[in-house]
């Protein structure tokens, strides 16, 4: 039995490999971390890789949209919050908020449009048990802080 988490929290400690030539986190790292958080959220809600394989389908990225507000630096703790805001026939919109708890500032906001595809890459209808595993978070209930 799984408790369905609507908003998932994923902790990151910025490591050396995440730092770019400007001595702050490389923008691609934020995307990587949001994907890690999405996978962790799915696992926590009972949808791990094995379950997707048994379904014969998996999620692929259609598009990413990220807004970077301020940099993060080596050794800092960051919190990635993620949630699903829409679930349609073959698509899902997942949103993210990356916060630095030391000063309670937003670092990044973003979203990914995911498509569910079958093993041959064709659209795959989201089954009810998958849709029900991710309670939708309305815009008014999204986590946030003033930027």
C-alpha positions as CSV (number, residue, x, y, z in Angstrom):
1,X,0.0,0.0,0.0
2,X,1.4,3.4,-1.0
3,X,0.5,6.8,0.3
4,X,0.0,8.9,-2.8
5,X,2.1,12.0,-2.5
6,X,0.8,14.9,-4.3
7,X,3.9,17.1,-3.8
8,X,7.2,15.3,-3.6
9,X,10.3,16.8,-1.9
10,X,13.8,15.8,-3.1
11,X,17.0,17.0,-1.4
12,X,20.2,17.9,-3.3
13,X,23.6,18.9,-2.0
14,X,25.5,20.7,-4.8
15,X,28.7,18.8,-5.6
16,X,31.8,19.7,-7.5
17,X,30.7,18.0,-10.7
18,X,27.6,20.4,-10.8
19,X,29.7,23.6,-11.0
20,X,30.4,25.3,-14.3
21,X,33.1,27.8,-15.4
22,X,31.3,30.6,-13.7
23,X,31.6,28.9,-10.3
24,X,27.9,28.2,-9.9
25,X,25.6,25.3,-10.8
26,X,25.4,24.6,-14.5
27,X,21.9,25.1,-15.8
28,X,21.7,21.5,-17.1
29,X,22.1,20.2,-13.6
30,X,18.8,21.7,-12.6
31,X,17.1,19.7,-15.4
32,X,18.9,16.6,-14.3
33,X,17.8,17.1,-10.7
34,X,14.2,17.7,-11.7
35,X,14.2,14.4,-13.7
36,X,15.7,12.6,-10.7
37,X,12.9,14.1,-8.5
38,X,10.2,13.0,-11.0
39,X,11.5,9.4,-11.0
40,X,11.7,9.4,-7.2
41,X,8.1,10.7,-7.0
42,X,6.9,8.0,-9.4
43,X,8.7,5.3,-7.4
44,X,7.3,6.7,-4.1
45,X,3.8,6.5,-5.6
46,X,4.2,2.9,-6.6
47,X,5.3,3.4,-10.3
48,X,8.9,2.2,-10.6
49,X,10.7,1.1,-13.7
50,X,9.5,-2.5,-13.3
51,X,5.9,-1.5,-13.2
52,X,6.2,0.7,-16.3
53,X,7.9,-2.2,-18.1
54,X,5.0,-4.6,-17.1
55,X,2.6,-2.0,-18.5
56,X,4.6,-1.9,-21.7
57,X,5.0,1.9,-21.6
58,X,7.1,4.7,-20.3
59,X,7.2,8.5,-20.1
60,X,9.3,10.6,-22.6
61,X,9.9,14.3,-22.5
62,X,8.0,16.4,-25.0
63,X,9.3,19.8,-23.7
64,X,11.0,21.5,-20.8
65,X,10.4,25.1,-19.7
66,X,12.6,26.5,-16.9
67,X,13.1,30.0,-15.4
68,X,16.4,30.6,-13.6
69,X,16.1,33.2,-10.8
70,X,19.4,33.1,-9.1
71,X,22.5,30.9,-8.9
72,X,23.4,28.1,-6.5
73,X,26.9,27.2,-5.4
74,X,29.1,24.4,-4.3
75,X,28.0,22.7,-1.0
76,X,24.6,24.4,-0.8
77,X,21.5,22.4,0.0
78,X,18.7,22.7,-2.4
79,X,15.2,21.3,-2.3
80,X,13.4,20.2,-5.4
81,X,9.6,20.1,-5.1
82,X,7.7,18.4,-7.9
83,X,4.0,17.6,-8.6
84,X,1.7,16.7,-11.4
85,X,-0.7,19.5,-12.5
86,X,-2.4,17.9,-15.5
87,X,-3.0,14.4,-16.6
88,X,-4.5,14.0,-20.1
89,X,-5.1,11.0,-22.4
90,X,-1.4,10.4,-23.2
91,X,0.3,13.4,-21.6
92,X,1.2,14.8,-18.2
93,X,2.4,18.2,-17.1
94,X,4.8,18.0,-14.2
95,X,6.0,21.2,-12.4
96,X,9.1,21.9,-10.3
97,X,10.3,24.4,-7.7
98,X,13.9,24.4,-6.6
99,X,14.5,26.3,-3.4
100,X,17.6,27.1,-1.3
101,X,16.4,26.5,2.3
102,X,19.3,28.5,3.8
103,X,17.7,31.8,2.7
104,X,14.3,30.4,1.5
105,X,14.9,31.8,-2.0
106,X,13.6,30.3,-5.3
107,X,16.4,29.2,-7.5
108,X,14.4,27.7,-10.4
109,X,10.9,27.2,-11.5
110,X,10.1,24.8,-14.3
111,X,7.8,22.3,-15.9
112,X,8.1,19.3,-18.2
113,X,5.4,18.1,-20.6
114,X,5.7,14.3,-20.6
115,X,4.1,11.8,-23.1
116,X,3.4,8.2,-22.3
117,X,4.6,5.9,-25.1
118,X,4.5,2.2,-25.7
119,X,7.5,0.0,-26.5
120,X,7.4,1.1,-30.2
121,X,7.3,4.8,-29.4
122,X,3.6,5.2,-30.2
123,X,1.3,7.2,-27.9
124,X,-0.1,5.0,-25.1
125,X,-3.3,6.0,-23.2
126,X,-2.7,6.7,-19.5
127,X,-4.5,3.9,-17.6
128,X,-6.7,4.9,-14.8
129,X,-4.5,3.2,-12.1
130,X,-1.6,5.3,-13.3
131,X,-3.6,8.6,-13.4
132,X,-5.0,7.9,-9.9
133,X,-1.5,7.4,-8.5
134,X,-0.7,11.1,-8.9
135,X,-3.2,13.5,-7.3
136,X,-3.3,16.6,-9.4
137,X,-2.1,19.9,-7.7
138,X,-4.1,22.9,-8.8
139,X,-2.3,26.2,-9.5
140,X,-3.7,27.7,-6.3
141,X,-2.2,24.8,-4.3
142,X,1.2,24.8,-5.8
143,X,4.2,25.5,-3.5
144,X,5.8,28.8,-4.0
145,X,7.6,31.8,-2.5
146,X,8.0,35.3,-3.7
147,X,10.9,35.6,-6.0
